[in-house]
Amino acid sequence: MFRLDGQIAIITGGAQGIGEGICEVFCQAGATVALWDIRPSGQETAERIKASGGNIFFQSVDVTDRKAVDSAVQEIIDAHGKIDILINNAGVLRDRSFLKMEQEEWDTVINVNLNALFTTTQAVLPHMREAGYGRIISASSVNGFAGAFGQTNYAATKAGVAGFTRSLAREVGRFGITANAVAPGFIASEMTASMPPEVVKAGIAMIPVGRIGSPEDMGYAYLYLASKEAGFINGTTLHANGGALPT
Ligand SMILES: NC(=O)c1ccc[n+]([C@@H]2O[C@H](COP(=O)([O-])OP(=O)(O)OC[C@H]3O[C@@H](n4cnc5c(N)ncnc54)[C@H](O)[C@@H]3O)[C@@H](O)[C@H]2O)c1
């Protein structure tokens, strides 16, 4: 159950954080993973996972660059003949209260978190359609539903991911392809590691399961939606937040 043996998965933003957790879990489930990132450290992440038995390779890809995306997809098709799973996980923050927000901060977040979904999904979808099978899963966020101070740009993209997913699901379901999203809650990351301990403690106090989420927790949420067994789940957003509002 929930195995990905013989399947080819692209995981964007896989160098660190949640993306790294997804890469680890997908490799453990038997997938061959193409780790995409703009960070050169993606190479080390791939080598570390490979050393523990994973089938994984790094491709230096900026998801906002159509040419880079198209050529990375072609390399995978040439080597493996198909792409079963696309995980649109790459994302950025440029937090600032709305009145002080610069155009560049708005544009960067919209470009990476939302416009890139157009690019990556359009590049991969024809291959999934030809194969009659596919799983497309994109990163939303609890803050796309709750809103957050200083995150008008970020929350707009993460709510946009949910709407994109619902609509795409209606178009691609008949080809054996599903589109879903994961909305992580409070997850241990570089960002949370740099927060004052009392802020982290206050955040955890809001989570009914009584702990912060891990990248591996997110990996398992993505794994479920990526599995063949989740074929009747389409157009939904899975709220992976330990029961914190809102769901
Ligand atoms: N960490 C959380 O608590 C949390 C909560 C809700 C949603 N999310 C979402 O989950 C996803 C992963 O979050 P994270 O905390 O692991 O973030 P992170 O910043 O640790 O990792 C994001 C990765 O995306 C890569 N990336 C950024 N721009 C890119 C581009 N143009 N092309 C390719 N790669 C690019 C970065 O280099 C980085 O490796 C994001 O979409 C984020 O918005 C995270």
The ligand as an SDF file (V2000), in Angstrom:
LIG
                    3D

 44 48  0  0  0  0  0  0  0  0999 V2000
    7.4580   25.5510    6.6540 N   0  0  0  0  0  0  0  0  0  0  0  0
    6.1930   25.8060    6.8930 C   0  0  0  0  0  0  0  0  0  0  0  0
    5.8010   25.9530    8.0730 O   0  0  0  0  0  0  0  0  0  0  0  0
    5.1940   25.9240    5.7560 C   0  0  0  0  0  0  0  0  0  0  0  0
    3.8580   26.1150    6.0840 C   0  0  0  0  0  0  0  0  0  0  0  0
    2.9270   26.2040    5.0550 C   0  0  0  0  0  0  0  0  0  0  0  0
    3.3140   26.0820    3.7280 C   0  0  0  0  0  0  0  0  0  0  0  0
    4.6250   25.9020    3.4210 N   0  0  0  0  0  0  0  0  0  0  0  0
    4.9780   25.7930    2.0000 C   0  0  0  0  0  0  0  0  0  0  0  0
    5.6780   24.5830    1.7700 O   0  0  0  0  0  0  0  0  0  0  0  0
    6.6890   24.7660    0.7730 C   0  0  0  0  0  0  0  0  0  0  0  0
    8.0660   24.4300    1.3470 C   0  0  0  0  0  0  0  0  0  0  0  0
    8.3000   25.2370    2.4930 O   0  0  0  0  0  0  0  0  0  0  0  0
    9.6670   25.1660    3.3490 P   0  0  0  0  0  0  0  0  0  0  0  0
    9.3610   25.7040    4.6980 O   0  0  0  0  0  0  0  0  0  0  0  0
   10.2760   23.8230    3.2090 O   0  0  0  0  0  0  0  0  0  0  0  0
   10.5150   26.2850    2.5760 O   0  0  0  0  0  0  0  0  0  0  0  0
   12.1060   26.4130    2.3940 P   0  0  0  0  0  0  0  0  0  0  0  0
   12.3610   27.8690    2.1420 O   0  0  0  0  0  0  0  0  0  0  0  0
   12.8490   25.7470    3.4850 O   0  0  0  0  0  0  0  0  0  0  0  0
   12.3450   25.5920    1.0490 O   0  0  0  0  0  0  0  0  0  0  0  0
   11.8420   26.0380   -0.1860 C   0  0  0  0  0  0  0  0  0  0  0  0
   12.7630   25.5470   -1.2930 C   0  0  0  0  0  0  0  0  0  0  0  0
   12.2700   26.0950   -2.5290 O   0  0  0  0  0  0  0  0  0  0  0  0
   13.4040   26.4930   -3.2820 C   0  0  0  0  0  0  0  0  0  0  0  0
   13.0380   27.5160   -4.2610 N   0  0  0  0  0  0  0  0  0  0  0  0
   12.7160   28.8160   -4.0340 C   0  0  0  0  0  0  0  0  0  0  0  0
   12.5260   29.4640   -5.1990 N   0  0  0  0  0  0  0  0  0  0  0  0
   12.7420   28.5470   -6.1830 C   0  0  0  0  0  0  0  0  0  0  0  0
   12.7090   28.6190   -7.6070 C   0  0  0  0  0  0  0  0  0  0  0  0
   12.4320   29.7640   -8.2590 N   0  0  0  0  0  0  0  0  0  0  0  0
   12.9710   27.4950   -8.3200 N   0  0  0  0  0  0  0  0  0  0  0  0
   13.2690   26.3360   -7.6840 C   0  0  0  0  0  0  0  0  0  0  0  0
   13.3330   26.2110   -6.3430 N   0  0  0  0  0  0  0  0  0  0  0  0
   13.0730   27.3080   -5.6050 C   0  0  0  0  0  0  0  0  0  0  0  0
   14.3790   27.0420   -2.2420 C   0  0  0  0  0  0  0  0  0  0  0  0
   15.6990   27.1340   -2.7600 O   0  0  0  0  0  0  0  0  0  0  0  0
   14.2160   26.0430   -1.1190 C   0  0  0  0  0  0  0  0  0  0  0  0
   15.1140   24.9560   -1.2310 O   0  0  0  0  0  0  0  0  0  0  0  0
    6.5800   26.2280    0.3360 C   0  0  0  0  0  0  0  0  0  0  0  0
    5.7680   26.3140   -0.8270 O   0  0  0  0  0  0  0  0  0  0  0  0
    5.9100   26.8920    1.5120 C   0  0  0  0  0  0  0  0  0  0  0  0
    5.2270   28.0570    1.1410 O   0  0  0  0  0  0  0  0  0  0  0  0
    5.5790   25.8290    4.4150 C   0  0  0  0  0  0  0  0  0  0  0  0
  1  2  1  0
  2  3  2  0
  2  4  1  0
  4  5  1  0
  4 44  2  0
  5  6  2  0
  6  7  1  0
  7  8  2  0
  8  9  1  0
  8 44  1  0
  9 10  1  0
  9 42  1  0
 10 11  1  0
 11 12  1  0
 11 40  1  0
 12 13  1  0
 13 14  1  0
 14 15  2  0
 14 16  1  0
 14 17  1  0
 17 18  1  0
 18 19  2  0
 18 20  1  0
 18 21  1  0
 21 22  1  0
 22 23  1  0
 23 24  1  0
 23 38  1  0
 24 25  1  0
 25 26  1  0
 25 36  1  0
 26 27  1  0
 26 35  1  0
 27 28  2  0
 28 29  1  0
 29 30  1  0
 29 35  2  0
 30 31  1  0
 30 32  2  0
 32 33  1  0
 33 34  2  0
 34 35  1  0
 36 37  1  0
 36 38  1  0
 38 39  1  0
 40 41  1  0
 40 42  1  0
 42 43  1  0
M  CHG  2   8   1  16  -1
M  END
$$$$
